[in-house]
Amino acid sequence: MSVGGVKAIVHIFVESNSIEKVAKQVSKLDEVLDVYEVTGEFDLILLVQTSDIRGFREFLKNKILSVQGVKSAVTSIVLYTHKKGGEETGE
């Protein structure tokens, strides 16, 4: 992650029968690094990166929450990465 960048995990709850459609739409967004369909309370988990917190806010409001089929999103900002891709990191 570049200095000043924001990496976040976004949990998305999707309307019934919309998971595939929403996954395809969010996968096209430049800020989205990874998209996972999961079991549990939420339907999709995204790993995203933006240039700063203001950019993350705009991304969430204008791109994620405006996707048809997205019911809600819960976000977690990544503070530090201890391990990535099976390797310990210092990010």
N, C-alpha and C positions, 0 to 999 in steps of 0.2 A: 504494500500500500504506500502511496506517495505521501510525503509530509503534508499535513493539512487535509488529507482525504478522509472520508467517512465510509467505513464498511459497516454494513448492518445485515441482520437476519430478519426477514419479514415473513411472518406466519399469516397465511391467507385462508379465510373461511369462504367457500364458494357456494353459490346456489346449486340446488340439485341438478344433476345432469349437465353441468357446465365446466367440469374440471378440465377436460381436454381443450375446450375452446379457450378458457382463461389461460391455461398453461402455454398454449401456442401464442397467444397475444403477448403475454409478459415475457416470453422467451425472445421476442423480437426487440425488446428495449435494450439500448446500449448499456444502461447502468446495471442490468441484471447479469451476474456472472454465472449463477447456477440456479436450476429449478428442479425441485424434488416433489413428487407426489407421495404423500405419507399417510399413515394411519393415525388415528387419534382425533383430538379435538379439531384440528385444522386439516385442510385438504392439500395445501401446497406450502412449501417453504422455499423462500428465495434467499440467495446470498447476493447482495447488491453493493455497489460502490459508487459514491458521488464525490465531487470535488470538495464539498464542505457541508456543514449542517444545514445551511440555507438551501443548498441544492438538494439535499435529502428531503427536506420538508416539501419543496416544490415537486420533486419526483413522486413522493407519496401522495400528495393531494391531486396533482394534475395527471399523473400517469396510472398509478396502481389503483387508487380509489375510484377512478373514472372508468375503469374497464368494466364492461357489462358482464354481470355474473359474479363480481366480487361483492360479498356481503360485508366483510370487515377485515381489518388487518391489525396485527399486533407486532410491534417492532422492538428489536433489541440492538443497540449500538455495540459494535465490537470494540472493546477497550484495548485488548492485547491478544495476540495470537501466540499460544505456547507451542502448538504443533500443527503442521499443515502438510498434507500429502505424505503422511507417514514419517515426516522429519521434524525434529524440534526446530523452532524458529526463534527469532527475537524481534518479531514485528509488533 
